Amino acid sequence: MTTRAIMIQGTGSDVGKSLLVAGLCRIARRRGFAVAPFKPQNMSNNAAACADGGEIGRAQALQARACGLDPQTDFNPVLLKPQSDRTAQIIVHGRPRATLQAADYMARRDSLRGAVLESFARLTARFDLVIVEGAGSPAEINLRARDIANMGFARAAGVPVVLAGDIDRGGVIAALVGTKAVIDPADAAMIRAFLINKFRGDPALFAPAMADIERLTGWPGLGIVPWLSAAARLPAEDGVALQQMRPTGAGKVRIAAPMLSRIANFDDADPLRNEPDVDFFFVPPGQPVPREVDVIILFGTKSTLADMAFLRAQGWDHDILAHARTGGRVLGICGGYQMLGQWLCDPEGIDGPAGEMPGLGLLNTHTTMQGEKTVRPVTGQCARTHLPVSGYEIHAGLTRGPDAARPFLHLPAGPDGAVSPDGRIEGTYVHGLFAEDAFRAAWLDNVRAGASSDAAYGASVETALDDLADGLEAHLDVDRFFALAEPPGWRADP
């Protein structure tokens, strides 16, 4: 079978491209395709570890799961991990390449086109169908000259495009028609169709608008996708979703997590949010951590020292220390674990600006950032319950100290994490632990007896992916979408 490919681009960020690709990947898999996801360039601090020691965006890991595949670095060859408002670590083929100012990266990014096309070529040699996700919008014509994420890729690889518009944010007619108006005619020729996403209400009322968009753009419409509830049950990639996670006042266990400025891998919280007796919420900047919570979780961060300073600027250090002094529990994961210690040192500026500063002092440990990054899936055993665990590590620090003699986990490579003498302060480098049902249940019951449930998180993700696929099948002309896929046609003039 000749490999075919098709690309979903959007009229803007957060229009639902990632979940559209995930749902279409699941449909393709159910129809017997050997299908793979692909995103040329992603910007996210939510990363997944691959078996070869590389990392990719977690959205591509979810799309891979929809395909029945493990994460692979070729699924996302360029990953940008923001460290500040103007700098980001550049990950190429899963490995750190450089840390650059935004302006420097924008001036050089076309130099990464070869790496992008190399990964895409490997995928097209192995799979029947590759479904590609764009980034941002092709209408950002100020970024077009060196683009590798949208039309720059589509034209270089010869991949047809379906343009998705988000009606929930308003102005979708102008967004779709305006995209056709502002982009280069050769780019517009790559777009074969459009779709409407996140619709609420009676789609019949929008039918005249669909006809208007078709007339004004010359593109056929593939359908009107409603707001699918399954999307809310899947991991969110964009930090915008954190704003929507507010306390409900229900549940036996209340868990709060400060919303750090460079928070990473916050989908570690998803299995806890799925628990019926857990009220989990993020605390936005400028608001105190409520006193009545049972547990405070500090999640990972792309820049530990910078977010330690940010945490202090919000006054959260006082809230966390007061919580711990009154017997409250605190869990730190990855960068959050590092913050719990006595001291943080980054002499070479590995994780952001070089420097050192005191941590929260809740664990008798100290952390030094090192140049060699640890990225790997792991399996092991919980030190307290001896239950099996699995997850992944992505970090650049080495943490030592007396409390590390009481590890949180036992891994094949050695002990991981630290626990305070009274057992109420815990830290670990391993992400994804709460996806293990038995471990999550035991951890919750240790916080408060009877707080756990028989929820099966992995099964719930699979069900949500199937429900997402069912929703797309019902409202999108999926047969026509797959028929639009074409064999890649490499070009020298993208």
Summary of the structure (lengths in Angstrom):
residues: 494
radius of gyration: 22.9
end to end distance: 26.6
largest distance: 70.1
contacts: 1765
relative contact order: 0.13
helix: 37%
strand: 29%
